[in-house]
């Protein structure tokens, strides 16, 4: 019997970890074999042409540059093992997410060592924190979308770094500090948003100082210099490879500090780190929810005061999780996370590790009875799991739609199609906002559309790369809300057609890559739900493709 080999407490720990792993697998099982989406095609196509280090720079968004060599190596290994089978890529994403959940639990455990509370509640915190992180519905984009592995893998190394640093501070083994520094560098080599990590170490050192009032705060803070040194090494290496310090999406995004946008993000970010998207919600809803979150935090501090929990260090640890969240999210303060669908949720993935511990601590503060904690936490976890399942269904359907669209265009007996509209996303789950050409490059064995790969030298330490074809024209993009969404075509006059969305909750929009004016046609009267296409060359009517019921079809007279 296992119980005779393991101590009773260890047996229950192994059992709980097994339950957590199984629950996570069930929660994400619906998307494990989901087809590639959008940037996934770009990722794999670049790996196939440039190898493991081709992702040191990434041109899929035009002028964006990303220095992520370790991410490239990990993704290349997936490509060599799995090829064009999406299952393996999804398993990698889920495996890192599961590991992150255990690391969140480990961090919560190490933080709970400072808490002077009942042993049962102290053991409850790490398991509950890890379980919450595993099932947060806001993680659907980061885990279910293969290309969002950037955040999942970078978070793994960041959490590993912080966890081993806490081990070092608690148990004093120098090897842990060096492992932490290496893991920090690995996280930076997966995603640049980990640059604020040294601030987390500083915050923890002040937190420790508040507990023990040691006079060695200066000595403790010198550890932070090691992380700053690693950060400096990273920036030098990155500059040598990119020829710029900014990179990413460019100065127009990362250095554009719009006070209104930042204030909006301050309201949305903490809520969206654990709440699912609310379609058709208003700003008033989110402001009220944010006020409620602030009031809950204040109320928890008041309850702690009256229960004499300040001596237990619970409120101080709660404050650390709040500070930790904002330190982690700081590099993404200029970007946006949609409150209406899953777009942008990945930017909150790393910070949500502290959200998970925050929620567990709130439970301990407000519900000091262990049995009641178990009941209420179970209700919360079931609620999170259901919300996550709903979000994952969007990604599952998007995968099915992506495969259907790619297959339908390959079956069309048209040499040079004009695609009147391509679905950009389904309820926030990306479809073909990019990647259609790369998808044809990977899956169209005969290469009927003559997709080519081009590399051009630049005056920088990298090359411009792109996949292109002169045989496909893309006119507009559109969003999808329901599987039944259709596009209605009206003939205004000979060779002039109006395209109109059937669902008023969806919209058309052009992107810089769309071709609105050519020798064969021109686009006019672009509205959120309609646009007009005029054919300059009437013979091209037979080449028009229309999105309909999950596939591309020829436009009929």
Secondary structure, 3 states (H helix, E strand, C coil): CHHHHCCHHHHHHHHHHHHHHHHHHHHHHHHCCCCCCCHHHHHHHHHHHHCCCHHHCCCCCCCCECCCHHHHHHHHHHHHHHCCCHHHHHHHHHHHHHHHHHHHHHHHHHHHCCCCCCHHHHHHHHHHHHHHHHHCHHHHHHHHCHHHHHHHHHHHHHHHHHHHHHHHHHHCCHHHHHHHHHHHHHHHCCCHHHHHHHHHHHHHHHHHHHHHCCCCHHHHHHHHHHHHHHHHHHHHHHHHHHCCCCCECCHHHHCCCCHHHHHHHHHHHHHHCCCCCCCCCCHHHHHHHHHHHHHHHHHHHHHHHHCCCHHHCHHHHHHHHHHHHHHHHHHHCCCCCCCCCCCCHHHHCCCHHHHHHHHHHHHHHHCCCHHHHHHHHHHHHHHHHHHHHHHHHHHHHHHHHHHHHHHHHHHCCCCCCEECCEEEEECCEECCCCCHHHHHHHHCCCCCCCCEEEEEECCCCCEEEEEECCCCEECCEEEECCCCCCEEEEEEECCEEEEEECCCCCCEECCCCCCCECCCEEEEEEECCEEEEEECCHHHHHHEEEEECCEEEECCC
